[in-house]
Amino acid sequence: MVVSHFLKWIDTARVSERAAAASALARAYINSDLPFEDRCAAEAALTLLLDDASSKVRLALAEALSMSHHAPPQVISALAADQPEVAALVLARSPLLTDADLVERVACGQKATQKLIANRPVVSMSLAAAIAEIGEPEACAVLIGNSGAEIASLSFRRMAERHGHLPLVREALIADRRLPADCRHMLLVKLGETLKGSPLVLAMMGAARADRVMRDACVKASVTLIEGTRMEEHAALIEHLRLRGDLTAGFIIRTIAHGKVDFFGSTLVALAQQSEQRVTALLAGGHDVALQALFRSAGLAPATHGIILRALKIWREVANGRRLAGVQEVSWLMLKELGGQSAEGDLAGLVKSIHLDALRENARGHALAIAAA
């Protein structure tokens, strides 16, 4: 009887009165233990209110029903497809919208709709994958910043591939601890490419020098990146570097010079197709002959074997507590293995550059320590 009077009354009621009554009816539906017939009548009335000419009435419905597990599904579905002001509440909150519903709206929705969905309290891995694959940059940035979003490594990779050149997404990705190491390297390369193409950089350096400087900077930054990479991520990062053509002998020599022995070992596992246990055992205490055989099977040129063995032996002593050494001393001893400062050739040039970088870095740190004292 109450619903019957309500349906007759709304034809003549003002907008503000209809909105208030719609909210009251919706709250009664989800919060009250109504008899079956009254519940069916109330649901019919709520469905009819979807046709109200005023968005204020539909907005009142959305506010009352958006967070309920017991709202009529047909009402929620219609409100989610309403004008943005009304749909926003339902898209952002409703637990009744399935992943399929939300993915469909991501696919055909506007930027604002995608951002609302990306910021839902809980975003499943499949929904996150859809946003990563087709979402606008703003939606992807919101998704990355959402602690309630479950994001797969592949989805991080797709966002880095699609939008990594944009500061908004790049900064959000870099700030996320879940970001896989190979994605971090991809962003590093994208940043280098962006800087290399900057009119200011081109005017100051010229295209050839800018390309060389940025390539060297990316290599050095890649070595630093390894420090924050977990062992279980090494294989993915190595494969990423290999596919890009960045897993060069020069890069490998830099890793061992900087004491990244675990990463060096993972590289040998991948290149030599040897078991992790065998490679680890050889690096920890293998003889030179066995190690050189391992290096050969990994494709490392014989000319590099001596300096790698020299560096490896020093880092072994450091790990066993028998020696204190850093990159500066290790690179100097590697250079001595090649004949010292007078040595010539590409390999000697590489080791010299590593040693000079270490000298500069240590001097810079010393100066800053003096200034801070």
C-alpha positions as CSV (number, residue, x, y, z in Angstrom):
1,M,0.0,0.0,0.0
2,V,2.8,2.4,0.9
3,V,4.6,1.8,-2.5
4,S,1.3,2.2,-4.3
5,H,0.7,5.6,-2.8
6,F,4.4,6.5,-3.5
7,L,4.0,5.7,-7.2
8,K,0.9,7.8,-7.5
9,W,2.5,10.7,-5.6
10,I,5.7,11.0,-7.6
11,D,3.9,12.2,-10.7
12,T,3.1,15.5,-9.0
13,A,6.0,15.8,-6.4
14,R,8.8,18.3,-6.8
15,V,12.3,17.2,-7.8
16,S,13.7,17.7,-4.3
17,E,10.8,15.7,-2.8
18,R,11.2,12.8,-5.3
19,A,14.9,12.7,-4.6
20,A,14.4,12.5,-0.9
21,A,11.7,9.8,-1.3
22,A,13.9,7.8,-3.7
23,S,16.7,7.8,-1.2
24,A,14.3,6.7,1.7
25,L,12.8,3.9,-0.4
26,A,16.2,2.7,-1.5
27,R,17.5,2.6,2.1
28,A,14.4,0.9,3.3
29,Y,14.9,-1.8,0.6
30,I,18.5,-2.6,1.5
31,N,18.3,-2.1,5.3
32,S,14.8,-3.3,6.3
33,D,13.4,-6.8,6.6
34,L,10.4,-6.3,4.3
35,P,7.8,-8.9,3.6
36,F,8.3,-10.6,0.2
37,E,5.4,-8.8,-1.5
38,D,6.5,-5.4,-0.2
39,R,10.0,-6.1,-1.3
40,C,8.9,-6.9,-4.8
41,A,6.8,-3.8,-4.9
42,A,9.7,-1.6,-3.6
43,E,12.1,-3.2,-6.2
44,A,9.6,-2.3,-9.0
45,A,9.3,1.2,-7.7
46,L,13.1,1.6,-7.6
47,T,13.3,0.3,-11.2
48,L,10.7,2.8,-12.3
49,L,12.6,5.7,-10.7
50,L,15.4,5.0,-13.3
51,D,13.2,6.7,-15.8
52,D,12.9,9.9,-13.8
53,A,13.7,12.9,-15.9
54,S,15.8,14.5,-13.2
55,S,19.3,13.3,-12.6
56,K,19.0,14.4,-9.0
57,V,16.6,11.5,-8.4
58,R,18.8,9.0,-10.0
59,L,21.8,10.4,-8.1
60,A,19.9,9.9,-4.8
61,L,19.4,6.3,-5.8
62,A,23.0,5.8,-6.6
63,E,24.1,7.3,-3.3
64,A,21.8,5.0,-1.4
65,L,22.5,1.8,-3.3
66,S,26.1,2.1,-4.5
67,M,27.8,0.2,-1.6
68,S,25.1,-2.4,-1.0
69,H,25.4,-6.1,-1.8
70,H,21.6,-6.3,-1.7
71,A,20.7,-3.6,-4.2
72,P,18.6,-4.7,-7.3
73,P,21.2,-5.7,-9.9
74,Q,19.1,-4.2,-12.8
75,V,19.1,-0.9,-11.0
76,I,22.8,-0.9,-10.4
77,S,23.5,-1.9,-14.0
78,A,21.3,1.0,-15.3
79,L,22.9,3.5,-12.9
80,A,26.4,2.5,-14.0
81,A,25.5,3.4,-17.5
82,D,23.8,6.7,-16.6
83,Q,25.4,10.1,-17.0
84,P,28.8,10.5,-15.5
85,E,27.7,12.2,-12.3
86,V,25.3,9.4,-11.5
87,A,27.4,6.5,-12.8
88,A,30.6,7.6,-10.9
89,L,29.2,6.5,-7.5
90,V,28.3,3.1,-8.8
91,L,31.4,2.5,-10.8
92,A,33.6,3.5,-8.0
93,R,31.8,1.5,-5.2
94,S,29.3,-1.1,-6.2
95,P,30.3,-4.7,-5.2
96,L,27.6,-6.0,-7.6
97,L,29.5,-5.0,-10.7
98,T,31.4,-8.1,-11.9
99,D,34.8,-7.9,-13.6
100,A,33.1,-8.5,-16.9
101,D,30.9,-5.5,-16.3
102,L,33.8,-3.3,-15.4
103,V,36.1,-4.5,-18.2
104,E,33.3,-3.7,-20.7
105,R,33.1,-0.1,-19.3
106,V,36.8,0.2,-19.3
107,A,36.8,-0.7,-23.0
108,C,34.1,1.7,-24.0
109,G,34.3,4.3,-21.2
110,Q,35.8,7.8,-21.1
111,K,39.0,8.7,-19.3
112,A,37.0,9.7,-16.1
113,T,35.2,6.3,-16.1
114,Q,38.5,4.4,-16.4
115,K,40.0,6.4,-13.5
116,L,37.0,5.6,-11.3
117,I,37.2,1.9,-12.0
118,A,41.0,1.9,-11.5
119,N,40.5,3.5,-8.1
120,R,38.0,1.0,-6.8
121,P,38.7,-0.4,-3.3
122,V,39.5,-3.8,-4.8
123,V,40.7,-4.3,-8.3
124,S,41.3,-7.9,-9.4
125,M,44.2,-9.0,-11.5
126,S,42.1,-9.5,-14.6
127,L,40.5,-6.1,-14.3
128,A,43.9,-4.5,-13.7
129,A,45.1,-6.4,-16.9
130,A,42.3,-4.8,-18.9
131,I,43.2,-1.3,-17.7
132,A,46.9,-1.9,-18.3
133,E,46.1,-3.1,-21.9
134,I,43.6,-0.4,-23.0
135,G,43.4,2.2,-20.3
136,E,44.4,5.8,-20.8
137,P,47.6,7.0,-19.1
138,E,45.7,8.7,-16.3
139,A,43.8,5.5,-15.5
140,C,47.0,3.5,-15.5
141,A,48.6,6.0,-13.1
142,V,45.6,5.8,-10.8
143,L,45.7,1.9,-10.9
144,I,49.4,1.8,-10.0
145,G,48.8,4.1,-7.0
146,N,45.8,2.0,-5.8
147,S,47.0,-0.2,-2.9
148,G,43.9,-2.4,-3.4
149,A,44.8,-3.3,-7.0
150,E,46.3,-6.7,-7.7
151,I,48.7,-6.1,-10.6
152,A,50.5,-8.9,-12.4
153,S,54.0,-8.5,-13.7
154,L,52.7,-8.7,-17.3
155,S,50.4,-5.8,-16.6
156,F,53.2,-3.7,-15.2
157,R,55.2,-4.5,-18.3
158,R,52.3,-3.5,-20.6
159,M,51.9,-0.2,-18.9
160,A,55.6,0.5,-19.1
161,E,55.6,-0.4,-22.8
162,R,52.5,1.7,-23.6
163,H,53.0,4.7,-21.4
164,G,56.5,4.6,-20.0
165,H,57.5,7.6,-22.0
166,L,55.0,9.8,-20.1
167,P,56.2,11.3,-16.8
168,L,52.9,10.7,-15.1
169,V,53.0,6.9,-15.6
170,R,56.8,6.5,-15.5
171,E,57.0,8.2,-12.0
172,A,54.1,6.1,-10.7
173,L,55.7,2.9,-11.9
174,I,59.1,3.7,-10.5
175,A,57.6,4.5,-7.1
176,D,55.9,1.1,-6.9
177,R,58.0,-1.5,-5.2
178,R,56.2,-4.3,-7.0
179,L,57.6,-3.2,-10.3
180,P,59.7,-6.0,-11.9
181,A,63.3,-5.2,-12.5
182,D,63.1,-5.6,-16.3
183,C,60.3,-3.0,-16.3
184,R,62.5,-0.6,-14.4
185,H,65.2,-1.1,-17.0
186,M,62.7,-0.5,-19.8
187,L,61.7,2.8,-18.1
188,L,65.3,3.7,-17.8
189,V,65.9,3.2,-21.5
190,K,62.7,5.2,-22.3
191,L,63.9,8.1,-20.2
192,G,67.3,8.0,-21.9
193,E,65.6,8.0,-25.3
194,T,63.4,11.0,-24.3
195,L,66.4,12.9,-23.0
196,K,68.5,12.0,-26.1
197,G,65.8,13.5,-28.3
198,S,65.4,16.7,-26.3
199,P,66.1,19.8,-28.4
200,L,68.2,21.3,-25.6
201,V,70.4,18.2,-25.3
202,L,70.7,18.0,-29.1
203,A,71.7,21.6,-29.3
204,M,74.3,21.2,-26.5
205,M,75.9,17.9,-27.6
206,G,74.8,17.0,-31.1
207,A,73.0,13.8,-32.0
208,A,76.1,11.5,-32.0
209,R,77.5,12.6,-28.7
210,A,74.0,12.7,-27.1
211,D,73.5,9.1,-28.2
212,R,76.8,8.0,-26.8
213,V,76.4,9.8,-23.5
214,M,72.9,8.5,-22.9
215,R,73.9,4.9,-23.8
216,D,76.8,5.0,-21.3
217,A,74.5,6.5,-18.7
218,C,71.9,3.8,-19.2
219,V,74.6,1.1,-18.9
220,K,75.8,2.6,-15.6
221,A,72.3,3.0,-14.3
222,S,71.5,-0.6,-15.3
223,V,74.4,-1.8,-13.1
224,T,73.0,0.2,-10.2
225,L,69.5,-1.2,-10.9
226,I,70.8,-4.7,-10.1
227,E,71.3,-3.7,-6.4
228,G,67.6,-3.5,-5.9
229,T,66.8,-6.6,-7.9
230,R,65.7,-9.7,-6.1
231,M,67.4,-13.0,-7.0
232,E,64.1,-14.4,-8.4
233,E,63.9,-11.5,-10.8
234,H,67.4,-12.0,-12.3
235,A,66.3,-14.3,-15.0
236,A,63.6,-11.9,-16.3
237,L,66.0,-9.0,-16.3
238,I,68.7,-11.0,-18.0
239,E,66.3,-12.1,-20.7
240,H,65.1,-8.5,-21.2
241,L,68.6,-7.3,-21.5
242,R,69.5,-10.1,-23.9
243,L,66.5,-9.4,-26.2
244,R,67.4,-5.7,-26.3
245,G,71.0,-6.5,-27.2
246,D,72.2,-4.9,-23.9
247,L,73.7,-8.1,-22.4
248,T,77.1,-7.4,-23.8
249,A,80.5,-8.6,-22.6
250,G,81.1,-5.0,-21.5
251,F,78.0,-5.0,-19.4
252,I,78.9,-8.3,-17.8
253,I,82.4,-7.1,-17.0
254,R,80.9,-4.0,-15.4
255,T,78.7,-6.2,-13.2
256,I,81.6,-8.3,-11.9
257,A,83.8,-5.2,-11.4
258,H,81.0,-3.7,-9.2
259,G,80.7,-6.9,-7.2
260,K,77.4,-8.1,-8.5
261,V,78.5,-11.7,-8.2
262,D,75.0,-13.1,-7.8
263,F,73.8,-11.4,-10.9
264,F,76.9,-12.5,-12.8
265,G,76.2,-16.0,-11.7
266,S,72.6,-15.8,-13.0
267,T,73.9,-14.5,-16.3
268,L,76.2,-17.5,-16.6
269,V,73.3,-19.8,-15.8
270,A,71.3,-18.3,-18.6
271,L,74.1,-18.1,-21.2
272,A,75.9,-21.3,-20.5
273,Q,72.7,-23.3,-19.9
274,Q,74.2,-24.7,-16.7
275,S,72.4,-25.5,-13.4
276,E,72.3,-22.8,-10.8
277,Q,73.8,-25.1,-8.2
278,R,76.9,-25.9,-10.4
279,V,77.5,-22.2,-11.3
280,T,77.1,-21.1,-7.7
281,A,79.6,-23.7,-6.6
282,L,82.1,-22.8,-9.2
283,L,81.9,-19.1,-8.4
284,A,82.3,-19.7,-4.7
285,G,85.3,-22.0,-4.9
286,G,86.0,-23.4,-8.4
287,H,89.4,-23.6,-9.9
288,D,90.5,-21.4,-12.8
289,V,90.4,-24.1,-15.4
290,A,86.7,-25.0,-14.5
291,L,85.7,-21.4,-14.4
292,Q,87.3,-20.6,-17.8
293,A,85.4,-23.6,-19.3
294,L,82.2,-22.1,-17.8
295,F,83.1,-18.7,-19.3
296,R,83.7,-20.3,-22.7
297,S,80.4,-22.1,-22.7
298,A,78.7,-18.7,-21.8
299,G,80.3,-17.2,-24.9
300,L,82.7,-14.9,-23.1
301,A,85.8,-14.2,-25.2
302,P,89.1,-15.7,-23.9
303,A,90.6,-12.1,-23.6
304,T,88.0,-11.3,-20.8
305,H,88.7,-14.4,-18.7
306,G,91.8,-13.1,-16.9
307,I,90.2,-9.9,-15.6
308,I,87.0,-11.6,-14.6
309,L,88.9,-14.2,-12.6
310,R,90.9,-11.5,-10.9
311,A,87.8,-9.6,-9.9
312,L,86.1,-12.8,-8.8
313,K,88.9,-13.8,-6.5
314,I,88.9,-10.4,-4.8
315,W,85.2,-10.4,-4.2
316,R,85.5,-14.0,-2.8
317,E,88.0,-12.7,-0.3
318,V,85.7,-9.7,0.6
319,A,82.8,-12.1,1.0
320,N,84.8,-14.4,3.3
321,G,85.9,-11.4,5.4
322,R,89.6,-11.7,4.5
323,R,89.8,-8.4,2.7
324,L,88.3,-4.9,2.4
325,A,87.9,-3.7,-1.1
326,G,85.6,-1.8,-3.4
327,V,85.1,-1.0,-7.0
328,Q,88.0,1.3,-7.2
329,E,90.6,-1.3,-6.0
330,V,89.0,-4.2,-8.0
331,S,88.9,-2.2,-11.2
332,W,92.6,-1.1,-10.7
333,L,93.7,-4.7,-10.2
334,M,91.7,-5.7,-13.3
335,L,93.5,-3.0,-15.3
336,K,96.8,-4.3,-14.0
337,E,95.9,-7.7,-15.3
338,L,95.8,-6.1,-18.8
339,G,99.1,-4.2,-18.3
340,G,98.1,-1.2,-16.3
341,Q,97.5,2.4,-17.4
342,S,99.6,1.9,-20.5
343,A,97.3,-0.9,-21.8
344,E,95.5,-0.3,-25.0
345,G,92.5,-1.7,-26.8
346,D,88.7,-1.7,-26.2
347,L,88.9,-4.0,-23.2
348,A,91.5,-1.9,-21.5
349,G,89.5,1.2,-22.3
350,L,86.4,-0.3,-20.7
351,V,88.2,-1.2,-17.5
352,K,89.9,2.3,-17.4
353,S,86.5,3.9,-17.7
354,I,85.1,1.8,-14.8
355,H,88.1,2.7,-12.7
356,L,87.8,6.4,-13.4
357,D,84.1,6.3,-12.6
358,A,84.9,4.7,-9.3
359,L,87.6,7.3,-8.6
360,R,85.1,10.1,-9.3
361,E,82.4,8.6,-7.2
362,N,84.7,8.0,-4.2
363,A,86.1,11.5,-4.5
364,R,82.6,13.0,-4.7
365,G,81.5,11.0,-1.6
366,H,84.6,12.1,0.3
367,A,84.0,15.7,-0.5
368,L,80.3,15.5,0.5
369,A,81.4,13.9,3.8
370,I,83.9,16.7,4.5
371,A,81.2,19.3,3.7
372,A,78.7,17.6,6.0
373,A,81.2,17.3,8.9
